[in-house]
């Protein structure tokens, strides 16, 4: 009895030890060595670097693991957190403002994702059945002209302006903000494999606006919000309008959409009425979406809007017209005229990032463009810094992209993709109109561009996802959709 008990206790040990072959021992020692080496390396890195970079390295390692598991999950994560301006690096640039500026997760994480996306493209791991889009060609020419524009500004710097006020780091960051923006569009358009992830990322983009709205209603109890957060309401507002006007939806769903949309209008048009860009863009989103979805409904909304505007004119005059005069917001019209003067005098532009330097010297007084350090408007800034060619190329992205979305909306069968495309058309119209008086599509370094990139990037993510909706809808229609298509 004792011998059998001893044998029973020893046999499992013998069986387990039998698997410890020299090869397995060597592999185990090798892996242990790698772990120890990585630990020593991380310890040395932590000893000589700032805490920020240590945390950034750990975050990058975790992100790499997430990407290795599922690339689309990382896209969804980025859509959920990009609006939060956190993770600021130590100062990397001081471009004449006297204030150090660092990059945020919205730029760093996107740059990391684009590197991974490029490697996937090289290795052929992206969906194979990609489609052409009217966004791509003008975007490519636009980036090429950005490089030519900056190079030209160094070759033909105006003799009236002191060259010591050239800031190459600002030129570089301005170019990179554009590369990241267009890169985000292309990455979203080409990386999503199936409708399941398409729906999840769509919800993530809509969630960013809803979250900021709720946080604002609660008095910003959570100290995490987007700069210019009202701009993030444009997509969900277009979506709600599309649902409201969809006769195939139930009455309950349409009433719920109407109630939430009314809440949007109240928050942006009443509580935040002094911020014209927000409510002006929101109203345009609703009207454009309604016009395309149902012209009769559009006419009804137009009449109601005109009546409401007339009835609330005293309120609007006091809180918009008078307030704008007192706060100097009408200077933006002078800045737009100044942009035209810059483009007339420098047809190729003064160079990306150079507006502050030029406008701080002779031309601010000569052309009456005020002493602002930026033109405070996407189109004004383009006219000043990129001249007529750059402005035309930028407008061509918006024009041809809008036309392409509209054409594909009309071709798509009824369903979630058609609804999303309609919402994107409204969002694009709203943000394009708001961009006359703000840097809401492409940020500007000297107007907090590195910080506000966290919000402006959403338009490019939204447009890229719209291309993915069209691509996957086409693949479903011809039956070619699969996990590796």
KOLGUZA-612060 format. One record per residue: x, y, z of N, C-alpha, C in turn. Coordinates in steps of 0.02 Angstrom, whole numbers, padded with zeros to 5 digits, always signed. Example, Ala and Ser with C-alpha at 12.3 -4.5 7.8 and 13.67 -1.06 7.14 Angstrom:
# KOLGUZA-612060
+00660-00284+00390+00615-00225+00390+00660-00165+00390 +00642-00112+00354+00684-00053+00357+00645+00002+00394 
END
This chain:
# KOLGUZA-612060
+00042-00060+00000+00000+00000+00000+00043+00062+00000 +00095+00063+00040+00140+00121+00044+00178+00130-00021 +00200+00074-00050+00238+00079-00114+00194+00107-00170 +00131+00084-00172+00087+00109-00225+00072+00183-00216 +00067+00204-00154+00055+00276-00141+00113+00317-00164 +00174+00293-00149+00234+00329-00170+00239+00331-00246 +00223+00274-00279+00227+00273-00352+00177+00320-00383 +00116+00323-00354+00064+00368-00381+00084+00441-00375 +00122+00459-00323+00143+00528-00314+00203+00546-00357 +00243+00495-00374+00304+00508-00414+00289+00508-00488 +00241+00468-00509+00227+00461-00581+00211+00527-00616 +00168+00571-00586+00155+00636-00619+00218+00677-00628 +00263+00673-00578+00325+00711-00583+00369+00684-00639 +00370+00618-00644+00411+00588-00697+00383+00604-00766 +00314+00604-00771+00283+00620-00835+00297+00691-00855 +00294+00738-00806+00306+00809-00822+00379+00820-00840 +00423+00785-00804+00494+00795-00818+00514+00764-00884 +00474+00715-00906+00491+00683-00970+00486+00731-01028 +00443+00784-01019+00436+00833-01072+00492+00883-01074 +00536+00884-01024+00591+00932-01022+00649+00908-01063 +00641+00908-01128+00694+00888-01174+00745+00944-01178 +00806+00931-01201+00856+00984-01210+00831+01041-01254 +00793+01024-01306+00768+01076-01351+00720+01123-01314 +00675+01093-01275+00626+01134-01239+00660+01177-01185 +00710+01148-01153+00747+01186-01104+00782+01245-01136 +00811+01234-01196+00846+01288-01231+00798+01344-01251 +00738+01324-01275+00687+01374-01294+00666+01414-01232 +00655+01379-01176+00635+01413-01115+00687+01462-01090 +00750+01440-01092+00804+01485-01072+00809+01546-01117 +00799+01534-01183+00802+01589-01231+00748+01640-01217 +00687+01616-01206+00631+01661-01192+00643+01699-01126 +00668+01663-01077+00683+01696-01014+00735+01751-01023 +00785+01736-01065+00836+01787-01079+00808+01848-01112 +00760+01838-01160+00729+01896-01193+00690+01938-01144 +00653+01904-01099+00614+01940-01049+00660+01981-01003 +00715+01949-00981+00761+01984-00938+00794+02043-00974 +00813+02032-01037+00845+02085-01076+00796+02144-01086 +00732+02127-01100+00682+02180-01108+00672+02219-01044 +00672+02182-00987+00665+02215-00923+00723+02261-00907 +00784+02237-00921+00843+02279-00910+00841+02340-00956 +00822+02329-01019+00818+02385-01067+00767+02437-01044 +00708+02414-01022+00657+02460-00998+00681+02497-00936 +00717+02462-00892+00744+02494-00832+00794+02549-00848 +00838+02535-00896+00887+02586-00916+00852+02645-00949 +00802+02629-00992+00764+02682-01026+00729+02726-00974 +00699+02694-00923+00664+02732-00871+00711+02774-00829 +00773+02751-00822+00821+02787-00780+00846+02851-00813 +00849+02851-00880+00879+02909-00914+00828+02954-00949 +00764+02931-00954+00714+02970-00989+00661+02997-00941 +00623+03046-00965+00569+03074-00924+00513+03022-00917 +00474+03030-00864+00419+02984-00852+00371+02981-00911 +00362+03038-00945+00316+03039-01002+00335+02987-01054 +00399+02985-01071+00421+02939-01123+00418+02866-01101 +00427+02854-01037+00420+02786-01011+00348+02763-01019 +00301+02806-00998+00230+02789-01005+00211+02782-01079 +00240+02825-01121+00226+02822-01193+00250+02756-01222 +00308+02733-01201+00334+02669-01226+00289+02612-01205 +00268+02611-01142+00224+02558-01118+00158+02561-01157 +00131+02622-01167+00069+02630-01205+00077+02605-01276 +00134+02620-01307+00146+02598-01376+00149+02521-01379 +00179+02490-01328+00182+02417-01327+00113+02387-01321 +00072+02415-01277+00003+02391-01269-00037+02401-01333 -00027+02459-01365-00062+02474-01427-00041+02427-01482 +00024+02411-01485+00049+02365-01535+00016+02296-01526 +00008+02275-01463-00025+02212-01450-00098+02213-01473 -00132+02270-01462-00202+02276-01483-00207+02275-01559 -00161+02309-01593-00161+02311-01666-00149+02241-01694 -00102+02204-01662-00087+02137-01685-00148+02092-01679 -00190+02106-01629-00250+02066-01620-00304+02084-01671 -00318+02149-01679-00371+02170-01725-00362+02243-01742 -00344+02259-01804-00330+02327-01823-00392+02371-01818 -00450+02343-01837-00512+02382-01834-00529+02403-01763 -00512+02361-01714-00526+02379-01645-00487+02441-01625 -00427+02448-01652-00387+02507-01637-00416+02569-01671 -00443+02561-01730-00477+02617-01764-00537+02640-01722 -00574+02592-01696-00632+02609-01655-00609+02645-01591 -00556+02620-01560-00529+02652-01501-00507+02723-01516 -00474+02733-01572-00452+02801-01590-00512+02847-01600 -00564+02822-01633-00624+02864-01644-00656+02883-01577 -00649+02841-01527-00679+02854-01461-00640+02905-01421 -00573+02907-01430-00532+02949-01385-00496+03006-01420 -00499+03010-01486-00460+03061-01521-00478+03132-01499 -00541+03143-01480-00563+03211-01463-00534+03235-01397 -00506+03190-01358-00479+03209-01292-00407+03233-01301 -00392+03297-01289-00324+03322-01297-00280+03304-01238 -00261+03241-01234-00221+03219-01177-00156+03187-01203 -00111+03172-01155-00049+03140-01174+00001+03187-01204 -00003+03252-01187+00041+03301-01219+00114+03286-01205 +00154+03287-01257+00226+03276-01249+00258+03338-01219 +00319+03331-01193+00356+03391-01175+00365+03436-01236 +00378+03500-01225+00381+03549-01279+00426+03524-01335 +00399+03528-01397+00437+03507-01455+00448+03564-01504 +00409+03618-01496+00414+03673-01544+00395+03738-01511 +00433+03790-01527+00416+03859-01508+00423+03900-01572 +00367+03909-01607+00370+03940-01673+00353+04013-01673 +00387+04052-01632+00376+04124-01633+00325+04148-01584 +00287+04102-01555+00235+04122-01508+00263+04132-01438 +00323+04106-01425+00352+04112-01359+00325+04060-01311 +00279+04018-01334+00248+03966-01293+00266+03899-01322 +00293+03855-01280+00310+03788-01305+00248+03748-01321 +00253+03707-01372+00197+03665-01392+00220+03593-01399 +00177+03547-01376+00191+03477-01383+00136+03441-01420 +00149+03380-01441+00100+03341-01477+00055+03303-01428 -00004+03285-01452-00053+03249-01411-00064+03179-01440 -00101+03139-01402-00116+03072-01424-00152+03072-01492 -00193+03123-01504-00228+03127-01568-00180+03128-01627 -00121+03158-01619-00071+03157-01672-00025+03096-01667 -00002+03081-01607+00046+03026-01598+00016+02958-01615 -00044+02946-01589-00076+02881-01601-00094+02874-01674 -00118+02928-01705-00135+02925-01776-00073+02911-01818 -00017+02945-01801+00045+02932-01837+00066+02859-01831 +00059+02831-01771+00076+02761-01760+00031+02716-01801 -00034+02730-01802-00081+02690-01841-00066+02693-01915 -00047+02752-01939-00032+02759-02010+00030+02719-02030 +00079+02716-01985+00138+02675-01999+00118+02602-02005 +00076+02579-01958+00052+02509-01961+00012+02498-02024 -00032+02546-02040-00073+02540-02101-00028+02534-02163 +00025+02573-02166+00070+02571-02224+00104+02503-02229 +00125+02476-02172+00156+02409-02172+00106+02356-02194 +00044+02362-02172-00008+02315-02194-00018+02321-02269 -00015+02382-02295-00023+02392-02366+00034+02359-02405 +00096+02369-02380+00154+02339-02413+00150+02263-02412 +00129+02235-02356+00125+02162-02349+00062+02133-02380 +00017+02175-02405-00043+02151-02438-00096+02125-02390 -00098+02152-02329-00146+02129-02279-00210+02171-02275 -00216+02221-02319-00277+02262-02320-00329+02228-02364 -00393+02246-02357-00444+02220-02403-00423+02232-02476 -00431+02180-02516-00405+02183-02586-00449+02224-02632 -00515+02219-02624-00561+02253-02670-00572+02326-02651 -00520+02366-02659-00526+02437-02644-00560+02473-02702 -00587+02532-02688-00623+02570-02739-00590+02638-02747 -00602+02668-02804-00578+02736-02815-00627+02785-02783 -00601+02843-02765-00642+02894-02733-00620+02962-02758 -00668+03008-02765-00652+03076-02788-00613+03115-02736 -00605+03088-02676-00564+03121-02625-00489+03113-02640 -00470+03057-02670-00400+03038-02672-00356+03083-02715 -00375+03092-02778-00332+03129-02825-00320+03201-02803 -00373+03240-02788-00359+03309-02765-00321+03311-02700 -00330+03261-02656-00292+03259-02594-00218+03248-02608 -00202+03205-02657-00133+03193-02675-00100+03256-02703 -00135+03289-02748-00108+03351-02777-00100+03405-02723 -00147+03405-02676-00145+03454-02621-00083+03445-02579 -00067+03384-02560-00007+03370-02520+00056+03388-02559 +00057+03371-02622+00116+03389-02664+00125+03464-02666 +00069+03500-02674+00075+03574-02677+00097+03602-02609 +00077+03570-02554+00100+03593-02488+00176+03593-02485 +00207+03541-02511+00280+03536-02511+00310+03590-02556 +00281+03598-02615+00305+03650-02662+00297+03719-02631 +00242+03729-02598+00226+03794-02568+00278+03814-02515 +00296+03767-02471+00345+03782-02419+00414+03793-02451 +00432+03751-02498+00497+03759-02532+00500+03827-02568 +00445+03846-02601+00443+03910-02636+00450+03969-02587 +00422+03962-02527+00426+04016-02478+00497+04028-02455 +00540+03977-02456+00610+03985-02438+00650+04014-02496 +00632+03994-02557+00668+04020-02614+00652+04093-02628 +00590+04112-02616+00568+04180-02634+00538+04216-02573 +00576+04216-02519+00555+04251-02459+00553+04326-02472 +00500+04359-02449+00492+04431-02461+00548+04470-02427 +00580+04513-02463+00638+04551-02436+00617+04599-02380 +00552+04616-02376+00529+04662-02324+00523+04629-02256 +00525+04563-02254+00514+04525-02192+00580+04494-02170 +00596+04504-02107+00659+04479-02078+00660+04402-02081 +00712+04374-02113+00716+04301-02120+00730+04266-02053 +00750+04304-02003+00761+04272-01938+00696+04248-01907 +00640+04270-01935+00575+04249-01910+00545+04191-01950 +00587+04158-01988+00567+04095-02019+00572+04040-01966 +00522+03997-01964+00520+03943-01915+00508+03877-01951 +00562+03841-01971+00553+03778-02007+00511+03727-01970 +00514+03728-01902+00475+03679-01865+00400+03691-01875 +00380+03755-01882+00309+03770-01894+00289+03747-01964 +00332+03760-02014+00318+03736-02082+00308+03660-02082 +00353+03626-02047+00349+03552-02045+00285+03528-02012 +00268+03558-01955+00208+03536-01919+00145+03550-01960 +00143+03608-01994+00085+03623-02036+00076+03570-02091 +00131+03550-02122+00127+03497-02173+00104+03432-02142 +00132+03414-02084+00115+03350-02053+00043+03348-02030 +00015+03404-02008-00056+03404-01989-00100+03387-02049 -00079+03409-02108-00117+03393-02169-00106+03320-02190 -00045+03297-02184-00030+03227-02201-00069+03180-02156 -00071+03195-02091-00108+03154-02044-00182+03155-02059 -00209+03213-02076-00281+03219-02090-00300+03177-02151 -00265+03186-02206-00281+03148-02266-00264+03074-02257 -00211+03061-02219-00194+02991-02204-00250+02957-02165 -00281+02993-02119-00337+02964-02081-00394+02946-02126 -00409+02988-02175-00462+02974-02223-00448+02910-02261 -00387+02904-02288-00369+02846-02328-00368+02783-02285 -00341+02788-02225-00338+02730-02180-00408+02704-02164 -00454+02749-02147-00522+02729-02132-00555+02697-02194 -00541+02725-02252-00574+02703-02314-00553+02633-02334 -00492+02612-02316-00463+02551-02345-00452+02494-02296 -00462+02506-02231-00441+02456-02181-00496+02411-02155 -00558+02431-02161-00613+02395-02128-00634+02336-02171 -00639+02277-02139-00650+02215-02177-00724+02200-02187 -00767+02214-02138-00836+02190-02143-00884+02240-02110 -00948+02226-02118-01000+02272-02094-01003+02274-02017 -00983+02220-01985-00984+02221-01912-00940+02277-01884 -00878+02280-01908-00833+02333-01885-00854+02401-01913 -00884+02401-01972-00909+02463-02000-00960+02495-01953 -01006+02454-01928-01057+02479-01882-01028+02503-01816 -00979+02465-01790-00949+02484-01726-00913+02551-01731 -00875+02560-01784-00837+02622-01791-00884+02681-01805 -00938+02668-01841-00989+02720-01852-01017+02744-01785 -01034+02696-01742-01060+02714-01676-01008+02751-01634 -00945+02732-01641-00892+02766-01604-00887+02840-01624 -00893+02854-01689-00889+02923-01713-00949+02963-01689 -01008+02932-01689-01067+02967-01665-01064+02977-01590 -01036+02929-01554-01033+02933-01481-00994+02994-01458 -00941+03013-01494-00900+03069-01472-00941+03133-01466 -00986+03144-01514-01029+03203-01511-01081+03198-01455 -01113+03139-01448-01164+03130-01397-01134+03139-01327 -01075+03110-01317-01043+03116-01251-01031+03189-01233 -01003+03227-01280-00989+03298-01266-01051+03338-01254 -01105+03321-01288-01169+03355-01277-01194+03342-01206 -01195+03279-01186-01219+03261-01119-01175+03293-01066 -01110+03292-01077-01065+03322-01028-01078+03397-01021 -01093+03430-01077-01109+03501-01074-01174+03513-01036 -01224+03472-01049-01288+03479-01014-01281+03470-00939 -01234+03428-00919-01223+03415-00848-01175+03465-00816 -01158+03517-00854-01113+03568-00827-01040+03549-00829 -01022+03506-00878-00952+03483-00885-00926+03453-00819 -00965+03409-00791-00945+03376-00729-00882+03334-00739 -00876+03306-00799-00817+03267-00816-00768+03314-00851 -00708+03323-00825-00661+03371-00856-00627+03343-00918 -00664+03309-00960-00639+03281-01023-00687+03302-01077 -00668+03348-01118-00712+03371-01172-00670+03394-01231 -00702+03398-01289-00668+03418-01350-00668+03494-01356 -00616+03520-01386-00617+03590-01406-00666+03596-01464 -00705+03651-01465-00756+03660-01517-00801+03598-01521 -00823+03572-01464-00859+03509-01464-00924+03510-01504 -00953+03569-01513-01015+03572-01552-01006+03546-01623 -00946+03551-01649-00933+03526-01717-00943+03450-01721 -00933+03416-01664-00941+03344-01664-01015+03323-01665 -01060+03372-01656-01131+03357-01660-01156+03355-01732 -01116+03378-01779-01140+03383-01848-01158+03315-01877 -01116+03264-01866-01132+03197-01892-01194+03168-01860 -01198+03164-01793-01260+03137-01763-01322+03178-01781 -01314+03245-01790-01372+03286-01810-01396+03266-01879 -01349+03255-01925-01368+03233-01992-01400+03164-01990 -01374+03120-01947-01401+03053-01941-01473+03055-01914 -01483+03096-01862-01550+03101-01833-01600+03131-01883 -01577+03180-01921-01621+03210-01972-01640+03159-02025 -01591+03118-02045-01605+03066-02095-01656+03016-02068 -01650+02997-02005-01697+02950-01975-01766+02981-01969 -01767+03045-01948-01831+03080-01940-01870+03082-02005 -01836+03089-02061-01870+03096-02126-01876+03030-02163 -01858+02976-02131-01862+02910-02163-01932+02880-02148 -01974+02877-02199-02042+02853-02190-02045+02779-02171 -01989+02743-02182-01988+02672-02165-01977+02659-02091 -01960+02711-02053-01949+02703-01981-02016+02706-01943 -02017+02677-01884-02077+02679-01843-02087+02750-01816 -02148+02765-01799-02165+02831-01772-02126+02844-01708 -02118+02793-01667-02083+02802-01603-02010+02820-01615 -01978+02788-01662-01908+02803-01677-01901+02873-01705 -01946+02892-01748-01942+02959-01778-01956+03013-01726 -02002+03000-01680-02015+03049-01627-01955+03056-01581 -01923+02999-01565-01863+03002-01523-01808+03041-01557 -01798+03030-01622-01748+03068-01659-01763+03142-01659 -01827+03158-01667-01847+03228-01666-01833+03261-01599 -01845+03225-01544-01833+03252-01477-01759+03265-01465 -01717+03217-01484-01645+03226-01475-01618+03282-01519 -01644+03287-01580-01623+03340-01625-01642+03408-01597 -01702+03413-01567-01723+03476-01536-01677+03493-01478 -01653+03443-01442-01606+03455-01387-01540+03482-01415 -01517+03455-01471-01457+03481-01504-01465+03555-01519 -01521+03573-01549-01533+03642-01570-01536+03687-01509 -01568+03664-01456-01573+03705-01395-01504+03719-01366 -01463+03667-01360-01397+03676-01329-01353+03722-01370 -01352+03711-01437-01306+03747-01480-01332+03816-01499 -01398+03821-01511-01426+03884-01536-01449+03930-01480 -01465+03904-01423-01490+03946-01368-01437+03954-01314 -01414+03899-01286-01365+03904-01232-01296+03928-01256 -01278+03911-01318-01212+03931-01345-01220+03975-01406 -01270+04019-01407-01287+04057-01466-01231+04105-01487 -01189+04126-01440-01136+04173-01457-01084+04142-01502 -01080+04074-01502-01031+04041-01546-01065+04026-01613 -01060+04074-01658-01097+04071-01722-01079+04009-01762 -01015+03992-01764-00994+03935-01804-01032+03872-01787 -01044+03861-01722-01077+03801-01700-01149+03796-01725 -01190+03846-01709-01260+03840-01728-01271+03851-01803 -01230+03893-01834-01237+03902-01907-01224+03836-01943 -01169+03803-01924-01153+03739-01956-01206+03687-01942 -01232+03685-01881-01283+03636-01863-01347+03645-01904 -01369+03708-01911-01429+03722-01950-01419+03702-02023 -01360+03715-02050-01347+03696-02120-01347+03620-02127 -01320+03584-02078-01322+03511-02080-01394+03487-02086 -01437+03513-02044-01507+03491-02043-01541+03509-02109 -01531+03569-02133-01565+03591-02194-01540+03553-02256 -01475+03543-02262-01449+03507-02320-01471+03434-02319 -01469+03402-02260-01492+03333-02254-01565+03328-02272 -01606+03375-02249-01677+03374-02263-01690+03385-02338 -01653+03430-02369-01663+03445-02440-01651+03383-02483 -01598+03345-02466-01583+03286-02506-01632+03229-02492 -01652+03222-02429-01695+03167-02410-01768+03178-02431 -01793+03239-02422-01864+03252-02435-01874+03327-02445 -01883+03347-02507-01886+03419-02523-01948+03452-02493 -02003+03416-02487-02061+03445-02455-02048+03460-02381 -02016+03412-02348-01998+03424-02278-01949+03482-02272 -01904+03488-02321-01857+03544-02320-01894+03611-02324 -01944+03616-02367-01982+03678-02373-02019+03694-02308 -02046+03643-02275-02079+03654-02211-02029+03679-02159 -01970+03647-02157-01919+03669-02110-01895+03739-02125 -01890+03756-02188-01868+03823-02208-01917+03876-02185 -01982+03863-02195-02033+03911-02172-02032+03917-02096 -02028+03861-02062-02026+03863-01988-01963+03898-01964 -01908+03886-01998-01846+03919-01979-01849+03994-01987 -01878+04017-02043-01883+04089-02055-01930+04121-02003 -01985+04087-01988-02031+04114-01937-01997+04116-01869 -01961+04063-01852-01927+04062-01788-01873+04115-01783 -01837+04126-01838-01785+04177-01839-01815+04247-01830 -01871+04259-01864-01904+04325-01858-01930+04336-01787 -01958+04283-01757-01985+04290-01690-01930+04300-01637 -01872+04272-01650-01818+04276-01600-01766+04329-01618 -01783+04374-01664-01734+04424-01686-01706+04466-01629 -01746+04491-01582-01717+04529-01527-01663+04490-01488 -01678+04426-01476-01630+04383-01441-01567+04374-01483 -01576+04361-01548-01519+04350-01593-01478+04414-01600 -01511+04471-01605-01475+04535-01614-01432+04550-01553 -01460+04538-01494-01423+04553-01433-01366+04505-01420 -01378+04441-01435-01329+04390-01417-01282+04369-01473 -01298+04391-01534-01255+04373-01591-01225+04436-01622 -01268+04479-01648-01244+04538-01685-01205+04584-01638 -01238+04606-01584-01205+04652-01537-01145+04620-01504 -01152+04558-01482-01096+04524-01449-01037+04515-01497 -01051+04501-01560-00997+04492-01609-00961+04558-01622 -00999+04612-01624-00968+04677-01633-00922+04694-01574 -00946+04681-01514-00907+04699-01455-00845+04655-01448 -00849+04592-01469-00793+04546-01461-00746+04546-01521 -00762+04586-01572-00718+04592-01630-00722+04535-01679 -00778+04496-01676-00784+04440-01722-00792+04461-01795 -00817+04522-01806-00824+04545-01875-00756+04557-01908 -00703+04556-01868-00636+04562-01898-00621+04504-01946 -00657+04450-01938-00645+04392-01981-00660+04409-02054 -00707+04454-02066-00721+04474-02135-00662+04515-02163 -00632+04556-02121-00572+04592-02142-00515+04544-02155 -00511+04492-02114-00458+04442-02124-00468+04404-02189 -00531+04392-02208-00544+04359-02271-00524+04403-02330 -00541+04468-02324-00518+04515-02376-00442+04519-02378 -00412+04518-02319-00339+04518-02316-00309+04457-02349 -00343+04399-02341-00320+04338-02374-00320+04345-02449 -00371+04377-02475-00373+04390-02548-00317+04436-02570 -00300+04484-02528-00245+04530-02544-00178+04492-02543 -00170+04449-02493-00109+04408-02491-00102+04366-02554 -00157+04333-02573-00155+04289-02632-00142+04329-02696 -00167+04391-02698-00156+04433-02757-00082+04455-02761 -00052+04471-02704+00017+04492-02703+00066+04433-02707 +00047+04376-02678+00089+04316-02678+00046+04258-02704 +00040+04252-02770-00006+04202-02798+00007+04131-02774 +00069+04114-02761+00085+04047-02737+00083+04042-02661 +00067+04097-02627+00062+04097-02554+00127+04115-02520 +00122+04137-02457+00181+04155-02419+00212+04094-02384 +00180+04037-02389+00207+03976-02359+00169+03955-02298 +00156+03890-02293+00120+03863-02235+00156+03882-02169 +00118+03909-02122+00145+03927-02058+00177+03995-02055 +00178+04032-02112+00214+04096-02114+00168+04156-02106 +00102+04146-02097+00057+04202-02092+00075+04248-02035 +00089+04221-01977+00105+04261-01919+00166+04305-01932 +00217+04276-01962+00279+04314-01975+00266+04371-02024 +00231+04357-02078+00218+04409-02128+00172+04463-02100 +00119+04441-02067+00069+04489-02044+00093+04531-01985 +00147+04510-01952+00174+04549-01897+00217+04607-01921 +00231+04610-01985+00274+04662-02012+00233+04712-02053 +00257+04729-02109+00230+04784-02150+00158+04773-02170 +00139+04711-02186+00075+04700-02220+00015+04706-02173 +00024+04695-02109-00032+04702-02064-00061+04772-02067 -00017+04823-02067-00040+04892-02070-00060+04912-02141 -00023+04890-02190-00035+04910-02259-00102+04885-02285 -00121+04823-02265-00181+04793-02293-00239+04791-02244 -00228+04818-02185-00283+04820-02136-00308+04751-02116 -00262+04703-02109-00283+04635-02093-00284+04622-02018 -00276+04673-01978-00272+04668-01905-00208+04632-01885 -00194+04631-01821-00131+04603-01797-00138+04530-01775 -00192+04497-01795-00201+04427-01775-00144+04385-01802 -00129+04331-01765-00074+04288-01785-00095+04234-01835 -00159+04228-01846-00184+04184-01899-00244+04216-01931 -00264+04191-01988-00321+04221-02025-00388+04200-01997 -00389+04154-01949-00450+04134-01914-00505+04109-01961 -00485+04074-02011-00533+04044-02058-00496+03998-02105 -00525+03940-02119-00490+03891-02161-00475+03920-02230 -00522+03954-02260-00512+03980-02328-00468+04042-02327 -00476+04085-02277-00432+04143-02271-00360+04122-02262 -00350+04072-02220-00282+04047-02207-00251+04017-02270 -00291+03980-02308-00266+03950-02369-00248+04004-02421 -00291+04053-02428-00276+04107-02476-00211+04142-02457 -00201+04154-02393-00142+04190-02371-00078+04149-02379 -00081+04087-02355-00020+04047-02351-00008+04004-02413 -00061+03983-02447-00053+03938-02504-00074+03969-02570 -00097+04031-02568-00114+04066-02629-00175+04035-02664 -00184+04055-02726-00241+04029-02764-00236+03955-02781 -00177+03930-02801-00173+03858-02818-00190+03813-02758 -00161+03829-02700-00175+03789-02641-00247+03791-02619 -00277+03851-02623-00347+03858-02604-00392+03819-02651 -00378+03823-02716-00418+03786-02765-00412+03711-02755 -00352+03687-02741-00342+03615-02730-00380+03593-02667 -00378+03634-02614-00413+03616-02554-00489+03614-02566 -00514+03665-02600-00586+03667-02615-00606+03609-02660 -00561+03586-02703-00577+03530-02746-00587+03465-02706 -00551+03458-02650-00562+03399-02607-00634+03401-02582 -00656+03459-02558-00724+03465-02532-00776+03458-02587 -00765+03491-02644-00815+03491-02697-00823+03422-02728 -00768+03393-02750-00773+03328-02783-00792+03273-02734 -00768+03279-02672-00788+03230-02621-00862+03233-02607 -00889+03294-02601-00961+03302-02589-01001+03274-02647 -00980+03289-02708-01016+03265-02768-01014+03189-02772 -00957+03159-02754-00950+03086-02756-00995+03053-02704 -00998+03082-02645-01042+03055-02593-01115+03060-02614 -01134+03116-02643-01203+03125-02664-01222+03075-02719 -01177+03064-02767-01191+03016-02821-01198+02945-02793 -01156+02927-02746-01160+02859-02718-01219+02852-02671 -01239+02905-02638-01299+02902-02596-01360+02884-02639 -01364+02913-02697-01421+02899-02741-01421+02828-02768 -01363+02797-02772-01358+02729-02798-01369+02676-02745 -01355+02692-02682-01358+02642-02630-01430+02621-02615 -01440+02556-02600-01506+02534-02578-01520+02559-02507 -01583+02559-02489-01603+02582-02422-01569+02538-02370 -01541+02570-02319-01507+02533-02267-01461+02577-02226 -01423+02548-02180-01381+02589-02135-01328+02629-02171 -01300+02602-02225-01248+02640-02261-01277+02701-02296 -01337+02693-02325-01369+02750-02358-01384+02805-02307 -01407+02785-02248-01421+02835-02195-01357+02870-02174 -01304+02831-02165-01240+02862-02144-01213+02910-02197 -01216+02890-02260-01190+02933-02313-01229+02999-02315 -01295+02995-02306-01335+03056-02305-01314+03101-02247 -01302+03071-02189-01279+03110-02131-01212+03142-02145 -01168+03107-02179-01101+03134-02195-01106+03192-02244 -01152+03187-02292-01162+03242-02339-01182+03305-02301 -01229+03298-02254-01248+03355-02213-01191+03381-02171 -01153+03335-02140-01096+03355-02099-01044+03393-02140 -01032+03370-02201-00982+03402-02244-01004+03472-02263 -01068+03480-02278-01094+03547-02295-01088+03594-02235 -01106+03568-02175-01104+03610-02115-01033+03632-02096 -00987+03585-02097-00918+03602-02078-00885+03646-02130 -00903+03637-02193-00875+03679-02247-00899+03751-02240 -00962+03760-02220-00988+03828-02209-00956+03860-02148 -00950+03822-02094-00921+03848-02032-00848+03868-02043 -00814+03834-02089-00743+03846-02101-00728+03916-02129 -00780+03952-02150-00768+04022-02171-00745+04064-02112 -00765+04046-02052-00748+04088-01994-00711+04049-01940 -00678+03996-01959-00639+03958-01910-00596+03905-01943 -00544+03883-01907-00500+03830-01932-00528+03762-01913 -00585+03745-01943-00622+03687-01920-00611+03624-01963 -00576+03630-02018-00562+03572-02060-00487+03555-02058 -00446+03606-02068-00373+03598-02061-00351+03648-02007 -00321+03624-01953-00302+03670-01898-00241+03712-01917 -00231+03766-01882-00175+03812-01894-00131+03815-01832 -00068+03806-01842-00020+03803-01787-00027+03863-01740 -00030+03924-01768-00032+03984-01728-00102+04001-01703 -00150+03956-01714-00216+03964-01684-00233+03901-01643 -00183+03876-01608-00193+03817-01566-00202+03753-01606 -00172+03750-01666-00184+03694-01711-00166+03626-01684 -00112+03620-01646-00094+03555-01620-00146+03531-01569 -00173+03577-01531-00225+03561-01482-00291+03545-01516 -00312+03587-01563-00378+03579-01594-00380+03524-01647 -00322+03497-01664-00321+03440-01710-00364+03383-01683 -00370+03379-01617-00410+03327-01586-00483+03330-01609 -00506+03388-01629-00574+03395-01655-00577+03395-01731 -00532+03431-01763-00535+03436-01836-00524+03369-01870 -00489+03323-01838-00475+03258-01869-00539+03219-01882 -00592+03235-01845-00653+03195-01852-00685+03201-01921 -00680+03258-01953-00708+03264-02020-00675+03215-02067 -00609+03208-02062-00573+03163-02107-00588+03090-02091 -00596+03074-02027-00616+03006-02008-00686+02991-02034 -00730+03039-02028-00800+03030-02051-00803+03019-02126 -00766+03059-02164-00767+03053-02237-00735+02987-02259 -00681+02967-02225-00649+02904-02242-00695+02845-02229 -00732+02848-02173-00778+02794-02157-00835+02792-02208 -00854+02850-02235-00906+02851-02287-00883+02812-02349 -00819+02819-02366-00793+02782-02423-00796+02707-02408 -00780+02688-02346-00783+02618-02327-00855+02592-02331 -00904+02633-02312-00974+02613-02318-00992+02598-02391 -00970+02641-02436-00984+02630-02507-00950+02567-02531 -00887+02558-02512-00848+02500-02535-00881+02435-02512 -00897+02431-02448-00926+02369-02422-00996+02357-02450 -01034+02410-02461-01101+02403-02491-01096+02376-02561 -01046+02399-02599-01036+02373-02667-01016+02300-02665 -00973+02282-02619-00951+02212-02614-01009+02167-02594 -01052+02191-02550-01111+02151-02532-01158+02143-02591 -01163+02195-02631-01209+02192-02689-01186+02141-02741 -01119+02137-02751-01095+02089-02802-01072+02023-02771 -01083+02015-02705-01068+01952-02672-00995+01936-02664 -00951+01986-02666-00879+01973-02662-00851+01987-02593 -00895+02001-02543-00870+02019-02477-00851+01956-02438 -00790+01955-02415-00768+01903-02368-00714+01932-02324 -00688+01893-02279-00641+01918-02230-00576+01941-02260 -00560+01920-02321-00497+01939-02352-00509+01975-02418 -00571+01998-02429-00585+02031-02493-00558+02100-02496 
END
